[in-house]
Structures are given as structure tokens and as C-alpha cells.
Amino acid sequence: MRGSIVALAGLVLASLLASPAAAQDRDALVARQRKAIEAMKAAPKDPPRIAFVSNGVAFFWVLAKAGAEAAAKETGATVTVHMPPNGIGDQKRILEDLVTRGVDGVAVSPIDPANQSDVLNAVARRALLITHDSDAPESARLCYVGVDNYEAGRLCGRLVKEALPGGGEVFVFVGRLEQDNARRRRQGLIDELMGRDPDPSRFDPPGTVVSGNGFSVLGTLTDQFDRAKAKANVEDVIARHPGIDCMVGLFEYNPPLILEALARAGKTGAVKIVAFDEAPETLAGVRSGTVHATVVQDPYLYGYRSVEILDALCRGDASGLPADGFVSVPAQAITQKNLAEFEAQMKARAAAAGDAADAKAP
């Protein structure tokens, strides 16, 4: 119930932030940034100082860091990567510190976009701002780099239907629904299972059972990036719903904890698992068959493209900014069939980034 209230409050606040006055302020800040980019044609930042900020600490962000560092090597930009370990307050502190230090560009994955527009706009007053992974469309960000999370959620739903061709009971686990990416991918999952027409603005409260088309989504549990709580959530569902057919983990650390809790309960293989992201434990589960499939983004490209775009902007080149503000990095489904190819790509990228870091070391 609490999660439902929090999510609803976020949506209400988002509507307030979308008021004409807020939109006017956002548009003015976007115009201000574009004017600064134009001025940089004559006086480019060389090298530009760029910060890449995640929404937490996870293997996902290690891969993004590798991409950011690879782009830094190619562009010559000075890049720092920041991973807030303690949630929104920590991310706010990092962003404020970055603008105080005078960075030229910031790429950030907002933790709670509905409640962070003021902080993000404060960054946009002092630096060039883009978002990645999780968008903040009501802020003054110049563009968003990432997947269409609603469509990624629908892809996840198709994998659940593949795992349960006769339908069944499903439970969803995620870090927090305040994030734009979490809300959208969860809704895409539910809409796909229910056989609904696409509508990214739809919102089913997390505390209600959603049934239809042969499926029942019994609920959604959040953990606020607390791994112990995330595991306890799975254990609670195992105890309360012994006949559960499928568990879906929407954040990178959720599927490994689902695997761990099911193993401890002696239910490995008895419950289908559909995952998000490429945690090593998740990929091992795909290999063994204990995870049906996982929807992967491309965190390496999130890092790479974010730095590449900001570097160009800081040198006066805005040609990489799309008219719709969306730089697409499509999601894909990883199954046993394409796992080896995907892992080889990950290994090569990580090795390349490691070589770049070694080359910079004194």
C-alpha cells in the first residue's frame, strides 16, 4: 500500500511540474544550454570535463563506466564516474558538488525524476545536462540516452508468456517505482501480459492484483536498493504464494536474489524466472536454464554515447541531439541461443576499457 501511495504522489507531483510555469522555466534552461553550445563553436572546451552519474552501485554500472572510459580515450575528454551508494540524497550531493567544481557536462540517471527537477535544473544552469537509463522529461535535460523502457517491459512480458504458454501467477520485484524506467518497464510488462493496447501513461497500483488473458500479476514489491530487503521480499512471496509460477526481477540485482531465495527454499527450477540486465549470476542462470531469459540494455553504450554526445556539445557540435530528445539504445532478449555471443561482446568491451585505463595510469 505504501508503495502505491508513494508512486501516486510522484505522478501527482510530476503533473504539477508539467505546469505552464515549470515548462516555461525548463524551456528557458534548454534554450540557455543551446546558446552555450553555439558559443562553444568559437571557444570549445578542450578537453571538456564530463561527469557520468549512475543511480546506484551495481555491476550494470561497472559496464557503463567501461563505456564512458572508452569514449573518454577516443574523444580526449576528462571523464569522472560517480555511483551514489545511498540513494537520492547521495545523488543530490554528488550533483551539487559537480557543479560547484565547474564540470562542463553531466550525464545522470535520475533516481526520482518527479521530485528532482529542481536539482536537475540547477545542474542545467551551470553545465550541459543529459539523462541516461532513466529519463526526466520534465527537466531541462537536452536528451535522454537509453531504451524505451515501456517497450522493454513489453519485451519482458513476451518472455513471460513464452515461459508460461498456458498463463499463470506472476510476482514482480524492483528497486523503486519512483524511477521513470522502473515504472515504465513494469507497466509494459503488465500491459503485454494482459493483452492491452500500448499506453505508457497507464498505471496499475503495485498493491493490486491485475488479472486477464490467463495471467494474474499478484503484486509488485520494492526494496529501495536494499539487497537484504530485496531477498526478504522474495522469501515472503515464496511463503505466501507457494504456487507462484513466475518471478520477474526488473533491476539488475533482483534476479540473482530471486535465484538465491529459491535455492534456499529448495524450489530451483520450480518457479520460472524472467530477468532484466546482465548480472553474472543471471547469465549463469540463463546458461543452466534456471532463468528463462533476461532483457538486457546496453550499459556500456549508455556510458559511451553519453560521453560522446557531451564531448561534442562542449566543442560546439549539436548535430548529435535528436529533434525528439531520444537517443535510442535498444534492448534485447538474451536466451541460451545467443548467450555465448553476448558474453563474448561483454568480455571484449571490458578488456578494451581495461587497456584504456592501464594506458592512462602513471
C-alpha positions in Angstrom: 0.0 0.0 0.0 2.8 2.4 0.9 4.5 1.8 -2.5 1.2 2.6 -4.2 0.9 5.9 -2.3 4.5 6.9 -3.0 4.1 6.2 -6.7 0.8 8.0 -6.9 2.3 11.0 -5.1 5.2 11.0 -7.6 2.7 11.1 -10.5 0.8 13.9 -9.0 4.0 15.9 -8.4 5.0 15.2 -12.0 1.8 16.7 -13.2 2.5 19.8 -11.2 6.0 20.1 -12.6 4.5 19.9 -16.0 2.5 23.1 -15.4 3.0 26.0 -17.8 5.3 27.9 -15.4 7.5 24.8 -14.9 7.5 24.1 -18.6 8.5 27.7 -19.3 11.4 27.5 -16.9 12.5 24.2 -18.5 12.3 25.6 -22.0 14.3 28.7 -21.0 17.0 26.5 -19.5 17.2 24.3 -22.6 17.5 27.4 -24.7 20.2 28.7 -22.5 22.2 25.5 -22.9 21.8 25.5 -26.6 23.1 29.1 -26.7 26.1 28.0 -24.7 26.7 25.2 -27.2 26.6 27.7 -30.0 29.1 29.9 -28.2 31.4 26.9 -27.8 31.9 26.7 -31.6 34.2 29.7 -31.3 35.6 28.7 -27.9 35.4 24.9 -27.5 36.1 23.3 -24.2 39.3 21.3 -24.7 39.3 19.0 -23.0 35.8 19.2 -21.7 35.2 18.0 -18.1 32.4 15.5 -18.1 30.7 13.6 -15.2 28.7 10.4 -15.6 26.4 9.8 -12.6 24.6 6.5 -12.0 21.5 5.9 -9.8 23.3 3.3 -7.5 26.1 0.8 -7.3 25.8 -2.4 -9.4 27.6 -4.5 -12.0 25.4 -2.8 -14.6 27.2 0.5 -13.8 30.6 -1.1 -13.9 29.9 -1.9 -17.6 28.6 1.7 -18.1 31.8 3.0 -16.6 33.8 0.9 -19.0 31.9 2.6 -21.9 32.4 6.1 -20.5 36.1 5.5 -20.1 36.4 4.1 -23.7 34.7 7.2 -25.0 37.0 9.4 -22.9 40.0 7.7 -24.5 38.7 8.3 -28.1 37.5 11.9 -27.6 40.1 13.2 -25.2 37.5 14.3 -22.7 38.3 14.3 -19.0 35.6 12.0 -17.5 34.7 11.0 -13.9 32.2 8.3 -13.0 30.1 8.6 -9.8 27.9 5.9 -8.3 25.8 7.1 -5.3 25.6 4.2 -2.8 22.9 5.7 -0.6 20.0 6.8 -2.8 18.6 10.2 -3.7 20.3 12.3 -1.0 23.6 10.9 -2.1 22.9 11.6 -5.7 21.8 15.1 -5.0 25.1 15.8 -3.0 27.1 14.4 -5.9 25.4 16.6 -8.5 25.7 19.7 -6.3 29.4 19.0 -5.8 30.0 18.5 -9.5 28.5 21.9 -10.5 30.4 23.6 -7.7 33.6 22.1 -9.1 32.7 23.5 -12.5 32.2 20.5 -14.8 31.2 21.2 -18.3 28.7 18.4 -18.9 26.7 16.0 -16.7 25.0 12.7 -17.7 22.8 11.4 -14.9 20.3 8.6 -14.3 17.8 10.3 -12.0 16.6 8.3 -9.1 13.3 10.1 -8.6 12.7 12.4 -11.7 9.3 13.7 -10.4 11.0 15.1 -7.3 14.4 16.0 -8.8 13.5 18.6 -11.4 14.8 21.4 -9.2 18.1 19.7 -8.7 18.5 18.7 -12.3 17.6 22.2 -13.5 20.2 23.6 -11.1 22.7 21.5 -12.9 21.4 22.7 -16.3 22.0 26.4 -15.2 25.7 25.7 -14.7 26.5 22.8 -17.1 25.1 20.9 -20.1 22.7 18.2 -18.9 21.6 14.9 -20.4 20.0 11.8 -18.8 20.6 8.2 -19.4 19.0 4.9 -18.3 16.1 6.6 -16.5 14.7 9.8 -18.1 13.4 13.1 -16.5 11.4 14.5 -19.4 10.1 17.4 -17.3 13.6 18.6 -16.5 15.8 20.8 -18.7 17.9 17.9 -19.9 18.9 18.2 -23.6 18.3 14.5 -24.4 17.9 11.0 -23.0 20.2 8.1 -23.8 18.7 4.6 -23.3 16.0 2.2 -24.1 12.3 2.8 -24.4 11.6 1.2 -21.1 7.9 0.7 -21.8 8.8 -1.3 -24.9 11.5 -3.2 -22.9 8.8 -4.1 -20.4 6.6 -5.4 -23.2 9.5 -7.5 -24.4 9.9 -8.8 -20.9 6.2 -9.7 -20.9 6.6 -11.6 -24.2 9.3 -13.7 -22.5 7.0 -14.4 -19.5 4.3 -15.6 -22.0 7.0 -17.8 -23.7 7.9 -19.3 -20.3 4.3 -19.8 -19.3 2.4 -20.5 -22.5 -0.7 -21.6 -20.5 -0.7 -18.4 -18.3 -0.1 -18.3 -14.6 0.6 -16.3 -11.5 3.4 -13.7 -11.6 5.1 -11.6 -9.0 7.3 -8.6 -9.8 10.3 -7.3 -7.9 12.0 -3.9 -8.4 14.1 -1.4 -6.5 11.8 1.6 -6.6 8.9 2.7 -8.7 9.7 6.4 -8.4 12.2 6.0 -11.2 10.8 6.6 -14.7 12.5 3.5 -16.1 11.1 1.2 -13.4 7.5 2.5 -13.7 7.5 2.2 -17.5 9.1 -1.2 -17.8 6.7 -2.6 -15.1 3.7 -1.2 -16.9 4.9 -2.5 -20.2 5.3 -6.0 -18.7 1.7 -5.9 -17.2 0.1 -4.5 -20.4 1.8 -7.2 -22.5 0.6 -9.9 -20.2 -3.0 -8.5 -20.1 -3.0 -8.2 -23.9 -3.7 -4.5 -23.8 -3.1 -1.9 -26.4 0.1 0.1 -25.8 -0.3 3.1 -23.4 2.9 4.1 -21.5 0.8 6.6 -19.3 -1.2 3.7 -17.8 -0.5 2.9 -14.2 -1.7 -0.1 -12.2 -1.1 0.4 -8.5 1.5 -2.1 -7.2 -0.6 -3.3 -4.3 -3.5 -4.6 -6.5 -3.9 -7.9 -8.3 -4.1 -7.4 -12.1 -5.7 -10.3 -13.9 -6.6 -11.1 -17.5 -5.6 -13.0 -20.6 -4.7 -16.1 -18.5 -2.3 -14.2 -16.2 -2.5 -12.8 -12.7 0.1 -10.3 -11.6 -0.3 -10.7 -7.9 1.7 -7.7 -6.9 4.9 -5.7 -7.1 7.4 -5.4 -4.2 10.0 -2.6 -3.9 13.2 -2.6 -1.9 14.8 0.8 -2.3 18.1 -0.8 -3.4 18.4 -2.6 -0.1 19.6 -6.1 -1.0 18.6 -7.7 2.3 15.0 -6.4 1.8 15.0 -7.5 -1.8 15.8 -11.0 -0.8 13.3 -10.9 2.1 10.6 -9.8 -0.4 11.2 -13.0 -2.5 11.2 -15.2 0.6 7.9 -13.6 1.7 6.3 -14.3 -1.7 7.6 -17.9 -1.6 5.9 -18.4 1.8 2.7 -16.6 1.0 2.3 -17.9 -2.6 3.7 -21.4 -2.7 2.1 -22.0 -6.1 3.6 -18.9 -7.8 4.5 -19.7 -11.4 6.9 -16.9 -12.4 9.0 -14.2 -10.7 10.2 -11.2 -12.6 13.2 -9.1 -11.4 13.2 -5.7 -13.1 16.5 -4.3 -11.6 19.9 -5.9 -12.1 20.3 -7.3 -8.6 16.8 -8.7 -8.3 17.2 -11.8 -10.4 20.3 -13.1 -8.5 18.5 -12.6 -5.2 15.4 -14.5 -6.6 17.7 -17.3 -7.6 19.3 -17.4 -4.1 16.0 -17.4 -2.3 14.5 -20.1 -4.5 17.6 -22.3 -4.0 17.4 -21.8 -0.2 13.7 -22.8 -0.3 14.5 -25.9 -2.5 12.5 -24.6 -5.3 15.1 -24.1 -8.0 13.5 -24.8 -11.4 10.0 -25.0 -9.9 9.4 -21.3 -10.5 10.1 -19.6 -13.8 12.4 -16.6 -13.7 12.4 -13.8 -16.2 15.0 -11.1 -15.6 16.4 -7.7 -16.5 20.1 -6.9 -17.1 23.3 -8.9 -17.2 24.4 -9.7 -13.7 26.9 -12.6 -13.8 24.5 -14.8 -11.7 21.6 -14.0 -14.1 23.6 -15.0 -17.1 24.8 -18.2 -15.4 21.1 -18.9 -14.7 20.3 -18.5 -18.4 23.1 -20.9 -19.2 21.8 -23.5 -16.8 18.2 -23.0 -17.6 17.2 -21.8 -14.1 16.5 -18.3 -15.7 14.2 -18.5 -18.8 15.7 -15.3 -20.3 16.8 -11.8 -19.5 16.1 -8.5 -21.1 19.4 -6.6 -21.4 20.0 -3.0 -22.0 23.5 -1.8 -23.1 25.1 0.0 -20.2 28.4 0.1 -22.0 26.8 2.1 -24.8 25.0 4.3 -22.2 28.4 5.3 -20.9 30.0 5.6 -24.3 27.2 7.5 -26.0 26.6 9.9 -23.1 30.3 10.9 -23.1 30.4 11.1 -26.9 27.4 13.4 -27.0 28.5 15.7 -24.2 32.0 15.9 -25.6 30.6 17.0 -29.0 28.3 19.5 -27.3 31.2 21.0 -25.3 33.0 21.6 -28.6 30.1 23.4 -30.2 28.6 20.4 -32.2 24.9 19.8 -31.5 24.4 17.6 -34.5 24.1 14.5 -32.2 21.0 16.0 -30.5 17.8 14.4 -32.0 14.8 16.5 -32.5 12.7 14.3 -30.2 15.4 14.3 -27.5 15.6 10.4 -27.5 18.9 8.7 -28.3 17.8 5.1 -28.7 19.9 2.2 -27.4 17.6 -0.8 -28.0 17.1 -3.6 -25.5 17.4 -7.2 -26.5 16.4 -10.6 -25.1 19.2 -13.0 -24.1 18.4 -16.7 -24.1 20.6 -19.8 -24.3 20.7 -19.4 -28.1 22.6 -16.0 -28.1 24.2 -16.1 -24.6 27.7 -17.0 -25.8 27.8 -14.2 -28.4 26.6 -11.7 -25.9 29.1 -12.7 -23.2 31.9 -12.5 -25.8 30.9 -9.0 -26.6 30.8 -8.0 -22.9 34.3 -9.5 -22.3 35.8 -7.7 -25.3 34.4 -4.3 -24.2 35.5 -4.7 -20.6 39.0 -5.7 -21.8 39.2 -2.7 -24.1 38.2 -0.4 -21.3 40.7 -2.0 -19.0 43.5 -1.5 -21.6 42.5 2.2 -21.9 42.6 2.6 -18.1 46.1 1.0 -18.0 47.3 3.3 -20.7 46.3 6.3 -18.6 47.9 5.1 -15.4 51.1 6.9 -14.4 
